[in-house]
Amino acid sequence: MKGNKRNLYFDNAATSWPKPEPVYGAAEIFMRQMSGNPGRTGSTRTIEADRLVYQTRAALARLFHAPDPSRIVFALNATDALNMAIKGIIEPGDHVLFTAMEHNSVLRPLGGLKKAGLISATMIPCSKEGATDLDFLEKAFKPRTRLLIVNHASNVCGTIAPIDELIAIAHRRGAFVLVDAAQSAGVLPIDVQASQIDLLAFTGHKGLLGPAGTGGLYVRPGLDLKPWREGGTGSFSEMDLQPESMPERLEAGTLNSPGLAGLLEGVKFIEEMGLDQIRNREMELYAYLRDKLSRIPGIELYSPEDPSRCAAVLSLVMKDIDCGELGYILESAYGILCRTGLHCAPMAHRALGTFPEGTVRLSPGYFTRKEDIDYLYGALEEIAALKS
């Protein structure tokens, strides 16, 4: 089998690939035929660009069950949206709670605010399967606790957080909740109204199947954030302060309109296929992958056994081989692409017991085939046999 190189992609947790064909076409068509700057002139091209941006905003509002498209603010990615939320809502002296499953997109903004002496923060422990310690959370609130940050689905082990329960606990204590949906938007059902989500950060290039450089933040009606960036909006140009109206309050500068054109097509694909079908497909692939890998001696898996409890993200280590070396062998000898290391989530790896070496992460997507998983299984089985 070795040397039978293919090009199999198991890194959808980093960015989804391939995209639906209309995603590629929409971005190219915008650049070649439209290229208007939304909100900046009254030309027909600009009006068309305005319409496309609104359609994308409205499609995302439908997907997340947001009450008003204007509460969807576009950002560069989930990292940008998380910074927008954290730095927009936090006041000096506030206390923040976050789970051990959080990404560096949360840990580093909080770390910077702590270093500056502006906030205090407490990490909520998680089990070796990524489950949040609810008893610890109940006791962790302080008089100045303003925000709880929750990773909806872990980018290391895929574990889904019980966001409804966590939000209910936080709201009883008077705290807001920021949900990081980088791994869940487009693959898990999200209803911001039913779940009473205050802030939802998402990226466009993963489960939403759009291009890189897209993402955004949902902000609950009635919740006002300080602007993360300020500048031109194409509206209220006579003012020397950022407008109060949404989404202009949090959007400044030229939007990534070609990316949003592609993102719109990604969301349309999800709507056409049905979120339930996409979710069922990914659970089926995850269960098949986990079952196959569990048969290989010397491999330890870090993910829930029940596919309904996780996104399609699975981490593993193989006995007597460094995860970086294993990832290199998988690509160089077998043409299998994955991700290795700490996955920008060091606290998650501490919780799982895989710090500092990290893991090999495998993340199939909607377009992954079972025969791809069979080939991956054969490759890992062969490597394990050589190492034993």
C-alpha angles and dihedrals in degrees: 000000000000112000093029089118121193133165104247118166120213099158104090090131087069096043130332120253137216103027124208107275095245089061091065093043096049094054092049094046091052093052094044102039111018116023094156117153106238114244096001104100141004096245121128091248091054092048089052090050090049090052092050093049091050092047090053091048091049093047091053091047089054092048093051094035091239114172096225130024090218088070089066107089119191120231138171094260140317092291090057091046092050091051089048091053099041097045092038097057105030121096126194110278095026124137121224130199122205136169128245089245094068123126124234086258084076102027096054099048089048091046091053093049091048092049089052089054093241101119145011122225139193127203118221109220122236132204125249086268092052097256115152117244099239094183090056090047093053090057097041100074118109132190090264097042102134105163141031115196118202130184103221093206125010117245089210106047102005095237113163115226118225092243096173091057093043092049092050091053093048095046091051086058094047096251129134122234128224114195119202104213097174091123099031108045107104096013105053126048111257122187108176093189098047091045092042092230113182098194130011121187118196141169126222101213101064124048092355087063095223132130126284116267094050133104141106154195131255112213119195115241110264094028113112122199130194109246114265090203132013133204143084120007101162088242135081087017092166091068125090091204130068111269118259094223122094136277091012090060090071102023120079130163132017114328124229091255097170088052091048090051088057092043091054089057090049091054090045089054090053091049092048095047094040124240091247092057092048092048093047091049093052093046089051092051092045093050091048092048094047093047092051095047094046088067094062114096114232096027121114118196126212108199139080114283091220109076091206088067097058149037118249094280122118130177126199143174126204121215116256096006131094113239092234091053091048091052091049092051092048092055102034097043103027107021094240117144120207138137129260137190131037097329092221089290109099096161091054090055091049089054092048093046094242099111130151099009096048127199145269107261122208119189119175119196139206092280096048113115128217089238087059088056090048090055092047090050091052091050094050091044090053093047092048091051091052091050096048 
